[in-house]
Amino acid sequence: MTFTLYMVRHGQTLLNSYNRLQGWCDSPLTTKGLNDAQSAGKHLAQIKFDHAFHSDTTRATRTCQFILAQNKHSSTLAPQELKYFREQSFGYFEGNDAAQTWLMVGALHGCRTYNDILEKYGLGMTRDLLHETDPFKDAEDDATYWARLDAGFDYLRTHIPEGANVLLVSHSITIRSIVDRFAKDLGADRLGPKNGAVTKLIVSKDDVKVEYYNHYLDNETY
């Protein structure tokens, strides 16, 4: 069993533009965010999608609608909500200034920025450190986060037929973490995907192969 999964990061949102953490909370697409969604739609316009999914956030739903509306073969396809591929939960820190939050999280570990934490500990540990710092312990730790994503892949493997093309609109750290796990050499731990960027995965029964990551330019392959 093998199918192709096109993962797209949603368009820029209001909280993105203010550099605020946005996991399970939501905010509307900005004008740039609408353009990001349109750009992704243009890049994927010739792909015939058999299934389409988005997370349960407005930003992912709207981006998915814009992509499908431009598609030459799948414009009438009805997308489905798939909660498994939400962004990670930032718990108490949802909506907080990102730089301030990561300074608070990293200060006791010799780190001052998110990139400092990533360089020293990696993506997984950023979740564990955030969970430890959260006074309510609502931020997802790494094990909880991956249990959710693995359940999502199990769902897709169960419901998607051989050879299908699947659109999935998701989120920055979710896409970034998947690529870091299955294709560490692509450097997703150091650079997240742009808003509206496309990442192509080949999903089989026991593995995920990354065909490309973070494509958003007109001259790139889709």
Beta strands, then each sheet from edge to edge (+ up, - down):
strand 1: 2-9
strand 2: 51-54
strand 3: 80-81
strand 4: 165-170
strand 5: 198-204
strand 6: 208-215
sheet 1: 3+ 2+ 4+ 1+ 5- 6+
end
